[in-house]
């Protein structure tokens, strides 16, 4: 199964992530089939071809949850929202615990 996920590059405190297409059993840093652009979390810049990612999803690839959250936040496309697992909060907020 093909997975679209983030691969960490760069150095300490200056990380840059590549958006890569790879087999789910292969390591993230090596053995990827295609680099679909990059994401810089320090500058909050997403350089990605959304049309290429959508075409790979239509062919059967699955994005990681973190990448789906980033893409949904940037594009507001509901296609990416289906790959996000919506969880319920299990702990109480700190203000309620103090009372």
N, C-alpha and C positions, 0 to 999 in steps of 0.2 A: 504494500500500500504506500502510495506517495504522500508525503507530508510537507507542508509549507511551514517553515519555522525560522526562528532567529538563530544566527550563529555569531557568537561574540568574537570580535576582532579588536585590535588596538592594544592599549596598555592600561596599567592601573590608573584609575580615576579619569581616564580619557577613553572610555569604551565607545566603540561603534559597532553596530550590529548589521550583519548582512541578512537579507531575506532570501533564504535558499530553498530549493526544491530538492528533496532527497528521499531515499527509501527509509521507512520508519525503523528498520533494524540497523542501519548504518550510523556511525558517529556523526555528530553535527559538524565538527570542524573539517572533516575530510569527506570524500565520497559523495559530494552533492552533484546533482545533475545540472542544475542551472542556478545562477545568481539572479534574483529578481529585483535587485536594487538594494538600498541600505536605509538604516534608521539611526539617527544620532540623538540619544536621549539627553545629552547635555544641552544641545541647542534646540531640542524638540523639533527636529526636522525629519520628515519622512519622505525620502526620495524613492517612490515606488510607482510602478506601472500597474494601476489597479485593474486595467483591462486584461493584462496578462495573468494576474492572479485569479480573476473571475473565470477566465477561460480554462485554467488548470483545475479550478474547483468543479467546473462543469464536466471536465474529463474524469473526475473521480478523486482528485487530491483533496486532502483535508488540512485546513490551517490549524496551527496550535492555538490554544485558548488565548494566550498572551497576544499573539499576532492578530487574532480576530478582534480582541478588545481595542488594540491600537488602530486597526483599520476601520472599525465601526466608529470610533471616536473621530477619526479624520474625515470619513466619507459619509457617515450616517446611512449607509446602505444596509438594508435589513437582511441581506444575504449573509453578512458576517455575524449578525446577532444570533443566528441559529447555532453557531459553534461555541457560544459563550454559555457556560453552565451558571445559572443564577442560583446562588446559595442563600439560605436563610441565616441570619445572624444568630449564633448560639450563645454568645456571652452578653451580659448586660452592659450598657454604657457605664463608664466610671462614675458619672454623677449619680446614677441610681444605686450603685454599690455602696456609696458613702452614707446614704440615708438609712 
